[in-house]
Amino acid sequence: MVKTGNDANIVSTLSDRHGVSEDAVRTVLNALRSGGGRMAQFSHPDFGGMAQWSSGMTMVGDMFNDRMKATLNALASDLVDYLRDAPAPEGASKGNDDVSYRSSRSPSDWWPDGLGSPASSGSQNHMRYAIFPNSSRLVIDDGGRVTVYDTGDHRISGISQAQSTDSRLTFTSQNGLVKVSELEIVERS
C-alpha cells in the first residue's frame, strides 16, 4: 500500500490498481469517511449502482457479480488502511480507536448538529435519511422538512423505500420491520 497522506495520489494509485475510475475511488473514500472508516454506503456505476461495504460484508448493485464484489472489497480495504495511516485532511481529526477516522462536519451534512457521523445515510427522489445508532436517532429530510426520531432499542440494519407516491420508508432492526410512523419524534424543523 502506498502511504502518501495525499488523497489525489492514493485515488490515482488505487484507480490503476483496482481497474475502476478515479471518481469511483473518491466516492468510496468519501463514503468510508462518512462511515467512520468502518463502513461505506454509496451509489456509483462502477459498482453497479447502490453498494455497501463493511469488514466481512460487500454488496454491489449487480448482486451476482462476484468479481465486482471482490474489487470493491479490495479497494475498500486499501482505503481503510489509507485512512488509518494518513494524516487527516485539514478540518478533520483522528480518534483513538482501531480505524476510527472521523471527518469534521461538512456543508453537505444536512442533519442537526451534535449527532456526529451517521452509520448509514442515503437518499432517493426528494427524501433522504441518516442513521445514528450511538445516539439512537434516525433523521429524515422529506422535501426540506427535517424530522429526528428516537429509535429506542432498535439497531437499524436496513432500509426500503416504497416507490409509491407517498414514498414511505421502512427499516429493519433486530426486532424486525420498523415503521417510521411508530417511532417517537424528538425534533421537527
Salt bridges, closest charged atoms under 4 A:
ASP7 OD2 - ARG33 NH1 2.77
GLU22 OE1 - ARG26 NH1 3.76
ASP23 OD2 - HIS44 NE2 2.71
ASP46 OD1 - HIS44 ND1 3.79
ASP66 OD1 - LYS69 NZ 3.95
ASP78 OD2 - ARG17 NH1 3.14
ASP78 OD2 - HIS18 NE2 2.78
ASP81 OD1 - ARG84 NH1 2.94
ASP85 OD2 - LYS3 NZ 2.96
ASP97 OD2 - ARG38 NH2 2.60
ASP97 OD2 - ARG102 NH2 3.91
ASP98 OD1 - ARG38 NH2 3.61
ASP113 OD1 - ARG105 NE 2.67
ASP141 OD2 - ARG128 NH2 2.81
ASP142 OD1 - HIS126 NE2 2.83
ASP150 OD1 - ARG137 NH1 3.44
ASP166 OD2 - ARG168 NH1 3.00
